[in-house]
Amino acid sequence: MSLFKRKRDTETTCACGENCNTEITSVKVLGSGCKSCHQLYENTKEAVKQMGLNVEVEYVTDMEKVMQYGAMSMPVLVVNDKVVSVGKVLKLKEIINVLC
């Protein structure tokens, strides 16, 4: 393992923070409605579909609600009310890894 991790390697973690056996009950994409935020939303919906999860992906653009999560840049991926990615449009594979 390298002593110098790239910043983006530490921005994305599993929803449970460990080996994931946690049931996913909610998935949200927070954003301003920009192209990047919308792309993360579409990628997340596709990942949920491919994984066969029975959960609806919510797209939150209300800035008061977005600010409650404390994220300083968008888009934001939230799983089970825990912020798991900030400021990055995750690819389909990355989202599937986050969702375990």
C-alpha positions as CSV (number, residue, x, y, z in Angstrom):
1,M,0.0,0.0,0.0
2,S,1.3,3.4,-0.9
3,L,1.8,6.1,1.7
4,F,0.3,8.7,-0.6
5,K,-3.3,8.0,-1.5
6,R,-5.0,10.0,-4.2
7,K,-7.7,12.1,-2.8
8,R,-10.4,10.5,-4.9
9,D,-9.5,7.1,-3.4
10,T,-10.7,8.3,0.0
11,E,-13.8,10.1,-1.1
12,T,-15.8,6.9,-1.9
13,T,-16.5,4.4,0.8
14,C,-19.0,1.5,1.3
15,A,-22.3,2.6,2.7
16,C,-21.7,0.6,5.9
17,G,-18.0,1.6,6.1
18,E,-16.9,-2.1,6.3
19,N,-17.6,-5.4,4.6
20,C,-21.1,-4.7,3.4
21,N,-23.9,-6.9,4.6
22,T,-26.2,-4.0,5.4
23,E,-29.6,-3.8,3.7
24,I,-29.9,-0.7,1.5
25,T,-33.1,1.1,2.4
26,S,-32.5,4.5,0.8
27,V,-30.4,5.9,-2.0
28,K,-30.2,9.6,-2.8
29,V,-28.3,11.8,-5.2
30,L,-28.0,15.4,-4.0
31,G,-27.3,18.1,-6.5
32,S,-28.2,21.4,-8.1
33,G,-29.7,19.9,-11.2
34,C,-26.5,20.4,-13.2
35,K,-25.3,17.9,-15.9
36,S,-22.9,16.2,-13.5
37,C,-25.5,15.7,-10.8
38,H,-28.0,14.4,-13.3
39,Q,-25.4,11.9,-14.7
40,L,-24.7,10.6,-11.2
41,Y,-28.5,10.1,-10.7
42,E,-28.8,8.2,-14.0
43,N,-25.7,6.0,-13.2
44,T,-27.1,5.3,-9.8
45,K,-30.5,4.3,-11.1
46,E,-28.9,1.9,-13.5
47,A,-26.7,0.4,-10.8
48,V,-29.7,-0.2,-8.6
49,K,-31.5,-1.7,-11.5
50,Q,-28.6,-4.0,-12.4
51,M,-28.2,-5.1,-8.8
52,G,-31.9,-5.9,-8.5
53,L,-32.3,-3.8,-5.4
54,N,-35.9,-2.9,-4.4
55,V,-35.2,0.7,-3.6
56,E,-36.1,4.0,-5.4
57,V,-33.3,6.4,-6.1
58,E,-34.3,9.9,-4.9
59,Y,-32.9,13.0,-6.7
60,V,-32.8,15.9,-4.2
61,T,-32.2,19.4,-5.6
62,D,-33.7,21.4,-2.6
63,M,-30.6,23.2,-1.3
64,E,-31.9,23.3,2.3
65,K,-32.1,19.5,2.3
66,V,-28.7,19.2,0.5
67,M,-27.0,21.4,3.1
68,Q,-28.3,19.2,5.9
69,Y,-25.8,16.5,4.8
70,G,-22.8,18.9,5.1
71,A,-21.3,18.2,1.7
72,M,-19.5,21.2,0.3
73,S,-19.4,20.1,-3.4
74,M,-21.8,18.3,-5.6
75,P,-22.9,15.8,-6.8
76,V,-23.3,13.8,-3.6
77,L,-24.3,10.1,-3.2
78,V,-26.1,9.2,0.0
79,V,-26.8,5.6,1.0
80,N,-28.9,4.8,4.1
81,D,-28.6,8.5,5.1
82,K,-24.7,8.3,5.0
83,V,-22.7,10.4,2.5
84,V,-20.6,7.9,0.5
85,S,-19.3,10.1,-2.3
86,V,-18.8,13.9,-2.7
87,G,-17.9,15.9,-5.8
88,K,-17.5,13.1,-8.2
89,V,-19.6,11.5,-11.0
90,L,-19.2,7.9,-10.1
91,K,-19.2,5.3,-13.0
92,L,-21.6,2.4,-12.9
93,K,-19.0,0.0,-11.6
94,E,-18.0,2.4,-8.8
95,I,-21.5,2.8,-7.7
96,I,-22.1,-1.0,-7.6
97,N,-18.9,-1.3,-5.5
98,V,-20.2,1.3,-3.1
99,L,-23.6,-0.4,-2.8
100,C,-21.8,-3.8,-2.3
